[in-house]
Amino acid sequence: MSLRNRIESLPRVKGVSDRLVAVVLGGRFMDELLSGLPVVLMPTIRNIFGLSYTQVSLLGVALSYVGAIFEPMAGLLIDIWKRRWLMVLGAAGIGLATIIMGIAPTFAILLLGFAVYGLASGPLAHTADVVLVEAYPKAPDRIFTRATLLDTFGALLASLLVTMTFLLGLEWRWLMISLGLSSLVYAAIIFTTRFPPRQNEGKADQSGTRRELWSNVKTVLANKRTLFWLLFLFLFAVAEAPITFATIWLREEVGMSQALIGVYKALEMAIGIISLIYLDRWLARKNFRHILLIAGVGVALLYPIWLFAPGIPLRFALSIPLSFLFTVFWPIGRAQSLASAPGYGGTVSAAQSVTALVPLPLLFGFLAEGTSLTSAMLWVTLAAVLAMIVVIWFIPSTRLANRAESH
């Protein structure tokens, strides 16, 4: 069954065209494609610019912290402003940021590129998430799983393109520049696409924009299910903090070449795609709590084994089940958080963005400098995943939550 048929197999609201769905799906795809490039290229970037672990972490902070400052307001605007314009500005912004990274002659300019990306990524990706989940209100986790499948193709393509660039002896900077330009073309496509009215269209005209924003925030913060999912997503962000350093660790501690690292990341993405295909079917039979508990326990058991496994082949083998399980956290958590407050998805995104004010990459970099990269990766990941298991245990199933809300 084709991806288009799989998406059309779920009922969506009236007024949502095939073109809109395709354009919205492209938001996360483009974001994953462009954001994946510097992650895979980080060992080469570190070598060229002579970066310390702390400087590498500063790049991550520039990406996440700038986003944390501006994304809350961008998220709030999703519920009251023109969503087409938010996506246009976001797509153009990440394209410009990638071009800046590609031409950067110094660390300062490189840092600027990461900061611009952090500014633009939220309006594109978060708006796309909200539009998609609102288009499929009866199955938000399943449509978001299918959307994440397409996103993962973007991340996989980034790894493959980096690998091919180095195998062919081409210049990595031109790869960044050309893909940055492609995002500018995508922004033009968004501009020519018709978006349906928001669920609360016209509300700001009656109550005033400022009052509406504050009302939306209070509604979301009073929603216990939303708060559970926001905590889950924050813990997931903690578990992801070591990812920026993982490619460095594979090169310096394991001894992989840049080309082999590209192959490794491509394998992770391929397993992620298989996981998402299976997750879509899994969600049709089991509730999210059952699935997340299995994934959490599996990751907690496998990650230390993967970290201390001898040799490269065994680490490749262990990455298969580890990547398969780790993949399920994001699509379920993100979709359920947005669906937990219908009509307030942008405000939920804003609340999630506020948690990014915690400089997790920088804190992880300090920890790695003070102990060792291996120790930091082990304890941060384990602590976060175990905490996620606890949160999952107390999140009620969808049926029970709906029953509680009806009383």
N, C-alpha and C positions, 0 to 999 in steps of 0.2 A: 504494500500500500504506500502510495506516495505521501510526502510530507503534506502536500496541499489537501489530499483526501483525508489524512489523519486529522488535520486541523478542522476541516469542514464537518467531520463526524461528530463534533460537539456543537450543541445549539448555542447561537450567539444572539445578541439583542439586535433589533431592527435598526437600520440606518448605518450599520457597519459594513463597508464594502470590502471585497477581496483586495483591492488596491491598498486600502487603509491597513488591513491586517498585514500585508506584505511589507509595507513601509514601516510599520511599528515593529515588526519582527526584525527589520534591518537595523533598528536602533541599537539593540543589545549586540547584534552580530558585529556591527562596525566598531562599537566600543570595545568588545572583546578582542577583535582583530588588532586594533591599534594599541590598546593597553598591553596586549601580550608581547608586542615587539620588544620594548625595553626590558621586560622581565627575562625573556630568553637571552637577550643580548647583554645582560648585566655583567657577566664575567668579562666580556670584551670591553664594555664601557668602563668598568673599574680599572682594567689594565691600561687603557688609553689615557684616562684622566688621572691615574694614580690615586684612586679613592680609598679611604679607610672604611672600616665597617660603619663608623659613625656617619661619614659622608654619604655612604649608600643609604643608610637609614634616613638621612635628611631628604634625600630624593623622595622616599616613600612618604615622609611627613609633608613635604611640599604638595604632593599629590592628594593625600588624605586630609590634611589640616586646612588647606585652602578650600577644599570641597566642604569640610565640616563647617566652615564659616559662612559660605554662600549657599550651600545646598538646603539648609532649613528654609530660607526664604523662597528659594526656587521651588521647594516642595509645596509650600503653602500656596504659591502662585498656581500650581497645577489645578487646584480646586476652584480658582476664581479667574484665571487668565486664559488667553488663547494658547491651547496646547500645541498647535502647529508651530507657532513662533518659538516656543520653548525648545522644541525639537530642532528647528532650523538653526537657532543660535548655538545649541549644543553640538550639533554635527559640524558646523563650521568651526567652532572653537576647538574641538579635539583634532580636527584636521590641521589647523594652524599650529597647535601645540606639538603635534608629531613632526611637522616641518621644522619647527624651532629646534627640537631634539636632534633632528637629522643634520642641521647645519651648525650646531653649537660648537664654537671653537674653544670654549672654556667651561669650567664647572659652573660658574655663575649663570651662563646662558642656558646650560643644560638644566639647572635648577629652575630657571624661569619657564622652560618648556613643560616641566613636570607640574609647576604651579598652574599654568594656563590650562593644562589638561584637567587638573582637579577642579578648576572653576567651571569647565564646560561639560564634563562627563555627567554630572547629576541632572541638569536640565534635559539632556538627551535620554539617558537610560531610565531615570525615575519616571519621567513622563511616559515613555514607552511602556513601562511596567504597568502603570495605572490604567492607561488606555486599554491595554490588552486584558487585564483582569476584569475591568468593567464590561468589556465586550463579551466575556464568557463567565457570567456570574454564577452559573450552576456547576461549574467545574473549574475553579480558579487554579487549583494545584495541578490538574492534568494539563490545562492549556499552558501553564507556565513551565511545566516539565518539558512540553514539546517545544516551547520557545527557548528554553535553556539548551535543548538539544541543538538548535540552530546556533545559539551563542557559542556552544562548545566547538562547533565547526569553525567558527571565527578564530577561537584560540588555537585550534589545531592547525589552521591555515597559517597563523603567525609562526608557529614552530617550524612548519614545513618550509615556509618561505625563508626563514633564517638559515635553516639547514642547507637548502639549495643555494642560497647566496654564498655561503662559505665553501661549499663543495665546488662551486663553479668559479671561485676566486673573485667574486664581484664585490663591489663596495657596499657595505651595510648602510651607509648614510643615504645612498640613493634609494634603497628599499624604504626607509623611513619617509623620505620626501615624496616618493610616488604614491605611497598609500595615504599620506596626509592629503594629497591633492584629490584622491578618490573620495575622501569624506566631504570635500567641498562640493563635488558633483552630487553626492547623496543629499546634502543640504538643499540643493536646488530641486531635487525630486520631492522632498518633503514639502517644500514651499508650494508646489503645484498640486498637492493632495488635499482633498476635502475631508475635514474632521467633523464628526457628529457633535451635537450640543452636549455639554456636560450634564450630569444628573441634576445638579443644582443651578443650572443656567438661569441668570437673572436675579439670583438671590442677593448679590452684592448691590444691585441697584435699589433694592428695597431697604436693606438694613445698613448699608455702608460697608466699604471694604474692610476698614480696620475692625469694626465690630464683628464682621463675618469671620475674619481670620481668628480673632480671639475665641469666638464661639466654636469654631472648628477644633482649635487646640484643646479647649476644655472637654469637648465631646470625646476626643481621642484619649486624653489622659484619664478619663473616667471609665474607659473600657478595659476591664481586667484581662480579657482575652488578648487584646492588642498589646498590653504591657507584658504579658507572658512572652509573646512572640518577639517583641523588641528586645527583651533580655536574651532570648535564644539567639537572635541575630547578632547581638553584641558579643556573646561568647563565641559564636562562629567566627567573627572578625578577629578575636584573640587567637583562635586556632589557626587562622590564615596568616597571622603576622610573620611567621618564619618563612613564608613562601618566597618573598623577595630574596631571601638569603639562601634558599635551597639550591639554586643553580651554582652559586658561589661555593657552597659546601660540596656539591658533587664534583666540582673541578679541583678544589684545594684539598679536600679530605679523601675523596674517593679516587681522584685522578682521571676524571673524564675530560675529553677534549671538548671544545665548543661545539663541534659538529655532532659528537656523540650526545652531548647534553640536549641538542635540538632533537635528536632521535628519541631520547628519553622523554622529553616533554610531549613530543608527538604521540608516543605510546600512551602517556597519561591521558591525553585528550581523546584518543581513540577508545580507551577503556571507559572514559567518561560518557562518550556517545552511546556505547553499548549499555551502560548503566542507566542512562536516561530512557532509552527505548524500553528496557525492562521495567523501569520505575513507572512508566505510564500504564503498563498492564498491571503492575503490582498494586497501584493505587485504586484500580478498578475492583480489586478483591479485598484489600486490607486497608484499615484506616492509617492515617499518617503516624500516629503514636507508635504503633507496632513496628512500622518500618524504621522510624527514627531510632528507636531503642536498639534494634538489631544493628543498625549502622554504627551507633555510638559505641556499643560494646565491641564490635568488630574492629573499629579504628583504634580504640584504646589498647586492644590486645596486639594488633599487628604493627603499630607504629614503632614501638621500641625494638621489635625484631628487625624491621626494615632498617632502622637507624644503625644498628650494630652488626648487620649481616656482613660476612666477609666476601669480598670480591664484587665485581660489577654484575656478572650474570645473575647471581642470586638476588641482588637488589632490583634488577629489572623484573625478575619473576614475582617478587613480593609486592612490587608496585601495582600489579594487576588487581589483586583483591582490595588493596588499600585504596586505590583510586576509585574502584567500583563503589565502595561503601561511602567514601568521603563526598562523592558527587551528589548524593541524595539530599544532603542537608540544605543547600541553598534554595533549590526550586520549591521545596515544601515550605520552608520557613518564610521565604519572601512572599509567596502567593498567599499563604494563610494570614500573614500579617496585614496585607492589603485588603484581603477579603473580610477580615475581622471587623472592619468599620466601613460598610458600604457607603459610597458617596464621599468618603474622606481619605481616599487612598493617598492623595498628595500630602495631606497633613501627617499621615502615618510615615510617609517617606521623610518628611521634614523631621519628625521625632527621631527616626532612625539615624538621620544625618547628624543630629546633635551629639549622638554617642561617639561619632568620629572625632570629636574634639579631644578625646583621649588619644595622645600621640603613640599609639601602639607600636608602629615601626621603630620610632626613636627609642622607646623604652626597651624594646627587644634588642636594638643595637647596643645600648648601654649594657644590657645584661650579657650579651655575647662578648663585648669587650672585657667585662669584669670577670667572666668565668671562662667559657669557651663556646664556640658556635654550636658544637654538638650538644653540650649540656643545656644550653638555652633552648634549642629546638625540642629537645626531649621534654623538659619540664613544662614549658609553656603550652605545648600541644596537648600533653596528657592532662594538665590541670583544666584547660578549656573544655576538652572533650568530656571529661568526667563531670564537670559542672553542667554541660549540656544534657547529659543523661539524667541528672537530677531534675532539671527544668522540664525535660520531656515527660518524665514520670508524673509530674503534677499538671501537665496540660491535658484537659479532658478531651475526649474524642469529639468530633464535630456534632454527633447526634446528642451527646450529653450536654455539650455547651449550648446548643440551640434550645434544648429543653429547659436549661437553667435560665436562659435569657427570656423565655416566654412566661416565666412566673413573676 
